[in-house]
């Protein structure tokens, strides 16, 4: 199929993407259960057209499995230091299997205590935070997630890159096993992946996304990557980014953004990142679902409006850039 630019884009099923990713990860050394956990996340993101957190990361995952930057056989250690606090040492492995191992304990803690927190430390980048908060919401809990990343954001008015894009995700259950509301967004105007994808495509970026190394606005993705990204809403987004930084680096045992090496570099120190989740049982209140519906009804009064993520739809097949799919299938044959 040709896209709007006349470039051929093969149509690939989500199940094919899942299988190719799982095979590629195993061929590059990941244990089968770990490969399955990560492949599921890749396929899920592709089914939502979230390409930045999907196949776009597969090559990096495979290269870092081979180099040892991410552990291929890490066995996450789940502990419960306090009744409402679940802690996971990911042992420098992927975040997805660490979360998978901790999920039953986190759900139990939130159900027993009304609220709970889940701290994952010493992990690889989690890519999509919403992938995790959505799982908690489908189990019936309100979930807020935070993570940090390699430094690419300077303070408003400054030039020194201090924190990462530090996303925040929020998922709300609808009381029937579905999602009433969900958003997953960086605390910068745009995610770093959109800058790197523009660079690889030879495209410019809109003004307002980034600054060059001198602190001046730029539309050149190369200069943006040498400079810094702009916080969403200026000081407001910067504040949320700092909140994510303190919760993830401070509560999980992971390192601060300033010490994280570039996430997609094939070799180097482990990411050693953290993910932190707040989990709330909506049945703590007799009014939560009633109020949630009131808000949803109010928002939907205007045609075409809805709560973020209110009608999450998963597609069964997606158009994939030909070069990206060829790369994925080559990776499924193992290291060269």
N, C-alpha and C positions, 0 to 999 in steps of 0.2 A: 504494500500500500504506500502511495506517495503522500508525504505530509504537505503542509501549506507552502513549503519552500521547494517542493518538487524532489525531496530526498526520499529514497525508498526506505520504508519502515516495515519490517516483517511483523506480522501479528502472532504473538506467542501466548499460549495459555498460562495462567497462573500456576497450574499444576506442573507444567514443563519447567517454569522458572524455579519452582521449589525443588524439583528433582535435580536439575542441573546444578543449582547452588549446593545442595546437600552432597552430591557426588564430588563437586570441585573441592569443597571443604574437607571431605574425608580423604581425597587423593592428596591433599596438601598436609595431612597429618592429624586433623581433628578427630577425636573419638566420635563414633556414630551418634550418640545421644546429644553431644555438643553440636555437631554438624546439623542435626535435625532442628535443634532449638534456634540456631542462627538462620538457617534456611527458611524456617517458618516466618521469622521476622522480615527477612528480605522479601519473600513472596507477599506477605501481608501489606507491606509498604507499596509494592508494585500494584497490588490490587486497589490501592487508593490513589494511584498516580503520583505517589510520593517517590519520585525517581532518585532524589538526592540521598534518601535513606534506603534505597533498594539495590538494584544491580550495580549501581554506580560505585558501591563500596566493595563488591566481591573481590576484585583484583587485590585491593589493599588487604582484605582479610587473609587471602591465600598467601600473599607475599610475607605477611607478618607471622603467619603460622610457620612458614619455612624458616624465617630468620630467628624466630623465638621471641619476637616482640610481643606476641600474644601467646599464652600457654595453650598448647594443643590438647592437654589432658588434665587441666585444672579441676580439682574437686572442691566446689564451693563449701565453705564451712559456715553453717547457720547456727547462731546462738541467740539466746533470749536473756540479755543482761538484766532487764526489768520486764514486768508483765506486759507493758505496752510498747516495748522497744525491741524490735527484731534487727539483728545485726548480721551482715554477711561479709565474709572475706572471700572475694572472688579469686584470690590467688593468682592475679594477673591474667586471668582468663576473660572470656567474653562476658558481657553484662547479661545477655539473654538467658543463658543457662543458670547464672547465679540467681537471677530473679525467679526463674522457674522453680529452683530448689527452695527458695524462701517463701513462695506464695502461700502454701498451706499454713505456715506459722503466722504469716502476716494477717491472713484472713481470720484465723482463730483468735489472735491477739486483739484485733479490732472488734470482733464480735463479743469477746469477753469483757473488754474494757470500754467499749463505746468509741474510743479513738486509739490509734496506734501509729507508730512511725516505723519505717523500714529504711535502713541505711546499708547501702552496698558500697564497699570500699575496695580499692586495689583492682579495679576492673578496666576493661577496654571500653572505648566509646560505645555508648548505647544507641547511637544514631537517633531513632525516633522515640522520644519520651512518651508520646501518646500511645504507643504500642503497649506500654506497661500500665499506664493509668487506665486505659480502656479495659484491660483484663480485670483490674480491681473493680471497676464500675459494673462490669457484667456479672460480678459476684455480689453486687448489691451495695457497693460502698462508694462514697464520694472520695476521689483521689486527687491529690495535688503532687506533682513531681518536679524535681529540679536536677540539673546536672551542670557541670562545668566542662571546659574544653581548653584547647591551646590558646594562648593570648593573642587577641586580634583587635581588642577594643580599648581605646584610650579614654581617659576621663573627659567629659565635655570641657573644651577649651585647652586640652592637652594633646600631646603627641606620643607619649610613651604607652605602648600596648601593655595593659595591666590584667585584664580578664578576658575570658572567652565570650562567645556568643551566648553562653549560659541560658539555655532554653528553660521555659516553664510550661508545664502541661496541666490541664484540668479536665477531669472527666466526671460526669454526673449520671447516676443510674436513673432509669425511668420507672423503676419498681416492678417491671415485667421482664427483666433480663436483657433489656436493651439500653440504649444511650439517649438520655434527654438532652445532653449538651457536652461538647468536648472541643477544646482547642489545644494546640501544641505549637508554640512559637518561640523563636529566638527573642532575646531581649534587645537585639539589634534590629535595624530597619529591615534587614534581609539576612537569611542564613548564609554562612560562609560558602556552603556548597554551590550557591547560585553564582557567586563570584568566580569560583574555580571552574564551573561549567562554562561560564561566559568566556573565560580565558582560553579554555580548550577549544571552544567553538570559534574563536577569533572574533568575538562580538564585544561591543561596548556595553557598559552598564549605565543605568539612569543616574543622573546627578542626584545627590542626596543619600546614596547608599554608603559611600566611603570617602575617606580622605587619603591624600598621598602622604609620603613620609615627612612632608613639611607642614602637614595639618591643613592643606588646601583641598577643596572638593575636587574629585576626579571622576571621569567616566571611563578611565582605562583600568581594566581589571588587574593588569600587571602592577600598576602603581598602587592600586587598592591593596593588593596582597603584600606590598612592601610598606604600606601605611597602616591604616586602621579602619574598621567598620564604625558606622555611626549608630549610637544607641537610639532605639525607638523612642520618640518623644523627648529626646535630649536627656535632661536630668532625671526624668521620670523612668525611662527605660534603664538608665545607668543605675538607678536605685534598685530596680528589680534584678539587674545583673549582679549587683553586689550581694543582694539577699541570696540569690542562688549560689554565689561563690562561697559565702560563709556557711551555708547549710551543707553544701556538698563537700567542700574541703574540710570544714570544721567538724562535721558530725559523722563522717564515714571512714576517716583514715586515709582517704585519697589525698593527692597533693593539690596545691593551689595552681590556678591556671598559668601563672607566670613560669612555672617549672615544667609544664607539659610540652613535650616536643611535638612538631607537626604531626597531626593525626594520621595522615596517609603515607608518611615516610616509610619505606620498606623495612629499614633497620633502625635501631636505636633503643633507648630505654622503653620499657612498657609504658603504656598510657598512664596507668595508676590513677585513674579518675574515680569519682564517686557519683552515686545517684541517691537521692534522698526523697522519700515519699511520705506524705501525711495522709492517713487513711481515717475516714470518719463514717460512722454508721448513721445513715439518715433516719433510722428509726429511733434515734435519741430524741427526736422531736415528733410530736403528733401532727405537725403542720407542714413538714418539709415538702412532701409530694403535692399537697394542695397548693402551696405557694409556687412551687416549680411550674405547675400547670397554669397558674394565673399569669406568671411571667411569660410563658410560652404563648398563651393566648393573646396577651397584649402585644407581643412582638409581631405575631403573625397577622395582625389587623391590616397591615399594608401588604399588598400583593408582592410576592417574591421575597419576603423577609422570613427569617427563621432564626432560631438560636444556633450558635456555631456547632456544627457536627450533629444537629438534631436528626437529620436523615442520612446517616452514614450508609453508603452503598458500596458494596464490593463488586468490582467487575471481574469477569471470568477470564478475560484475555486483554492484552495491552499491545500497543504498538511500541516496539523497541528499536532504537537506532541499530542499523545493521552491524556497524562496527562493534557496538557494545554486546550484541548477542553473539557475534563471532568470537569475541574475547571470552565471554562466559563459557561457551562450548569448548574453547581451547583449554580453559582452566579446568574443565571437568575431565580432561584427559590426564591431568596431573602436571607436576613441575616439568619444565623443559630440561 
